[in-house]
Amino acid sequence: MPTPDNTVSLLIGGRVHSKWTRYEIDSDLLIPADAWRVDLGLPEGKFPPIVTEGAAVQVRIGAETVLNGFVDDIDESVEKGSHSLSINGRDGAAILTDCSAPIFTAKQATLAEVVANVVKPLGISKIRIDADKARTADKISVEPGDTAWDTLVHAAEANGLWPWFEPDGTLVIGGPDYSKPPVASLIMKIDGRGNNLISLRRTRSMAERHSEITVLGQAHGTALEGGKHALKSTVKDAGITVYRPRIVVDHDAENAEAARAKARKLLSDSRLKGFTLMAKVSGHRTSDGVLWQPGQRIHVVSEPHEIDGVFFLMARKFQGGRGIGQVTMLTLKEDGVWVLDAHPHKRKHRRGKNSSAGLETVDVTQ
């Protein structure tokens, strides 16, 4: 019989396993490594010999791959009348977070060269950079003890970008595409008609919001030109009416453009932390049969919250097992806020179209 569309299975050592008492599959654009966990009973006490620490794993839902990674931990428990096994692991980002970056120094290095120098020695060869352009760094120095992930993030953020892994194991350096149409509508009406949300929670916070962020930078002198000092870029959030300024000194901001990208990134991070929608839905797919995946845009209508708008799917968690059925937890953020300076190749419209409402930018170079 063909595998049902929503059957969660693991492909390990050429064999497929799909009988679980419980499972969880996480994916979050802001957390380095996507994670998975499965629990199963062993009524006959037979431990699968091919399941070992470090074994390559492909996590599937139906015929679709949702994660490529490795086994991290195996927990086997034997009690009177029961024998159970718990296995968990992460995707390809795990080795980048766990291991140190190769030590190197490079001058006039492009983003592609920096990424390749960091990840290829660790076995990652599938790389895609989704950006119209990327700056060339005057000098890159990786110090002993720097993790590969931190080095990768540093290089990506210098270009207003962010790294993540696609389900097929491709490392992507890019940003969201806010021109994509919403993949689904989530509805919660007071009379219950047409509702498809199990629950919806909204959280708003002022704790880490700022009315403006100023980044101060400087550029070291080179053989071709002298050093630059007092580089300054200020980004204002018109959504904050209370004066809450923040000043950041960034020694890696070598010009006004780099200082501006850093300021916009810091302000977008503060806005991301200030608003969250947590939605719980049945199953693992949209009404059109598409698996929920971070990076999607979703239309949300909630009469109790007085919400009717499009939001960005930052994270999702698939859950299932005996007694709980199949559900998905969706973490939604404001649309158009995250990684504002990322520009995928396929985007056709002008640069300003990707800007978030309520943000005003002023750059000053002295």
N, C-alpha and C positions, 0 to 999 in steps of 0.2 A: 504494500500500500504506500502511496506517496506520503511524504511528511506533511502534516497539517501546516498551514501558513504560519501559525503562531507557536509552533513547537520550538523550545529553546534547546539547542544542542551544542555540544563541544566536539570539535574534531581534533583528536590527539593521537599522534602516531599512526595516522591513516585509518583510525576507527572512530565512529560516531557514538557519542553517549548522550542520552536525552531523557533519562528517567530521574527526576529530582524531587526531593521533598520540599525544597525551597531554593530560590535563586534570586540574585540581584545583579543588574548590569548598569553601571554608572557611566555617564559621559558628561563632562563639564568643561567648557572652553577655558575657564579660569583656573582649573586644577590640572597640573602637568600630565598625569597619567590616568587614563580611564581604567576603571577597575571592574572586576566581576567576581562573583562568589556563587558556588553551588553546594548544596547539602544533599546527601543521598544516604539511604539505608543499605546495609549489606547483609540481608537476611541469611545468606549462605556463607558469610564471612570471607568472601573472596575479594581481595584487593586487586584492582586492575594493574598488572605489572608495568604497563606502558605509561602510567601516570606517575611521573617523577618530577622533582623540583627542577625548574629550568626547561621543562618540555615545552615545545612550541604548541600554541593553542589557537584555534580559530573558533570564535563564538558566533553562532548563527541563530537567526529566528526565521523559521521556515527555510527557504533556499537562499536567503540574503545574509551576507556576512555583516555583522555589526562591530566586530573587534578582532584584531590580530594581535596576539601577545604571547605571554609565557606564564607558566605556573610559578607562583611565588611560594605559597605555603600549602602544606597538606596536614590536616589534623584528623587523626583516626581515634575514635573513642569506642571502647568496649565496656559495656555494663551488663548487668544481669538481664538477659532476655533481649539485648539490643547490641547492634554493631553498626556504627555510622561513620561517615566520611565527609569531611568538609574540605573543599579545594577553593583557593582564591588566587587571583593573579592580576596583572595589569597589561596595558598595551605597550607598544614600542617605546613610549616615552619613559618607561621604567628605568631602562639602562642609562638614560640621560640624567635622571634625577639621582640615581644611586652612585654613579661613577664620575670620576674627575675628568675634566676636559683635557685633551692633549695639550701639552705646553708648547706654545709657539708665539712668535712675534712677526707681524706682517705690516708693511707700509703700503699705502694706497690700495687697500684690499676692498674688493666689492663685497656686497652682502652674500652673493652666491659662493664666493671663495671662502669667506669666513664660515658659513654654514657647512660647506663641504669639509673644511679642515677640522671642524668640531665633531661632526656626526659620522663621517665615513669610517674613521678608524674604529668606531664602536659598532660597525656592521650595518649601518643604515644607509642604503643606497638610493631609495626611491624618495626624491625630493622635488617639491614644486614651489616656486616663489610666485605668488599672485600679487604683483604690484606693477604699476605703470613705470615706476622708476625707483631706484634705490641709490642712496648716497654712497660715495666711496670714502671709507675712513682713512684719515691720514696715517693713523697708527693703531694697531690692535695688539694688545699684550695679554696673554692668558697666563695667570700666575698659578703656581702650584697650589692645589687644594680647591681651585674653582671647579664647581660641578659643570658638567656639559650643558645641563639645562639652563643654569644661570647665565652661562656664557652665550648660549643661543638666544635667550630672552633679551639680554643686553643688546645684542646685535640687531634683533628684530625691532625692539622698542626705539632704537636710534633712528629707525626708518618709519616709525609710526605703525608698526606691524606686530603680529603675535603668532607664535608657533602652536600647532596642534597636529594630531595624527588623524587621518581619514580611516574609515573602517578597513580599507584594503591595506593599511600599513604605510601609506604615503605620508611623509612629513611635509606639512604645508606651512609656508610662511606667508601670511596674508591678513585678511580682515573680512568682515561681514559684507554681504552684498544686499544693501537695503532697497535695491530696485526689484528684488524678487517678489512675486505676489504671495500673499498669505496662503499657507497650505491647508488651513482648516479654520473653522469658527468654533469657539468654545462659548457655550451659552448657559446662563443661570438667570432664569426669570422667576419672579415671585410666585406666579401662578403655576410654575412647573412645566408649562408647555414648551416642548422642544429642548428641554434641558439635556445636556450631555456631560455636565460636570458633576463629579461626585462631591467635590469640595473646592473652594477657592478662598485663599487667605491673602490679604494685602498687608504689607508692612512698609511703613514710611518712617524715615529717620532724618534728623538734622545733625546727628553726632559727628559725621565726617564730611559734611557739606561745607563748601567755601564759596563766598561771593566772588572772589577772584584769586587766582594763583599766578605768582610772578616767578619766573625762572631766570636766574642770573648765571651767566657762563663766561668762559674765556677760552681763547684759542692760543695754543703754543706756537711760537715762531718756527718756520721751516726754512729750508734753503732758498725757497722761492719767494716767501713773503714773511713780513714780521708778525709778531703776535698781536692778538686782538683782545681788548679788555672791555669790561662794562657792557657785555652783550646782555640784552634784556628783552624778555617777552612776557606780556601779561594777557591772560585769558579771563574773561568775566562771565559769570553765570547769572543771567538776568532773572532766573527763577528764584534766587535768594535775595530777599529784600533787606536782610540784616547784614551789616558790614562784618564779614568774617574773612579777613585776608590771610593768605599764606605765602611765604617767600621761601624758595628752594634754591640752593646753590648747587649747580651741576657742572662739575669740571669737565665733563665729556661733551658739553654743549659748545661746539667749536664755531658756530655761526648762529645768526638770528633764526634761520630756518630750523636748526636742530633744537634751539631753545623753545621755539614756538611749538614744535612737535611734542616736546617733553611736557610743556605746560598744558597742552590740550589733553594729553594722555592722563596727567594727574587729575585734571578736572573731570574727565569722563569717568575715571575710577571713583571719584567722590560721588558722582551722580548715580553710578551703578549701585553703590552701597546704600544710597538713600531711598531706593524704591525697589520692591520685589513683589511679584505675584507668584504664589505657590498653588498650582492646580493639580488636582488628582482626577484622572480619567480611567475608564475601563479599557482593557486591552492595551495593545502596544502600537496600534496604527491609527491613522486619521480615518475619517469616513470614506476617503478615497483609496484606502488600503496602503498608504505610505507610512513607513516606520517613522516614529518621532525621532528627530535628530537635531542636536544643537546647531544653530545657524539658521533654522527656519523662522519665518515670520508668521504670527498667529493672530487672528482677529478674535478679540474677547469682548463679549457682551455680558455684563453683570448688573442687573437692576439693583440688587441690594448695595453694591459698591458704587453705583452710578458711573459705570465704566462702559465705554463703547469706543474701542480703538484697536490699533495694531501694536503688538508687542513682539519683542525679540526673544527667541528661545535660547537661553544661555546654557541650560543643563537639563538633562532628563535621566530618570532612573526607572528601569524596568524591574518589576517585582512580580513574583508568582510563587505558587506552591500549594500544598494541600491546605484547604480551609480558607485561602485568601483569594483564589482565582488569579487572574492576570490584571494588573493595574500598572499605570505609569504616572510617575510624579514629574511635573514640568515646572522648571524655574524660569520665570519670565521677567525680563527687564524692559526699561523704556526703549522704544525703537529709535534707532539712529544715534545712539549715544556711544556705544562701545567702539574703541579703536578708530577714532575719527579720521586719522590721516592715512588709512589703508585704502588702496585703489586697485582692485583686481583688474587684470588685463581686459576682461570681457565687458567692463563697464563702458558705455558709449557716451554718457552725458557729461556735462562739464563738472569740474572739481567741486564747485559749491553745492551741487545737488545732494551730496552726502552729508552735509552739515546738519547738526541737530538744532531744532528750534530752541531759542532761548540762550544760545551761546554767542557771545560777542568777543572778537579777538582783536587785540591791538598789539602790534609789534613795533618796538623802538630799538634801534641800534645806535649806540653812542661811540 
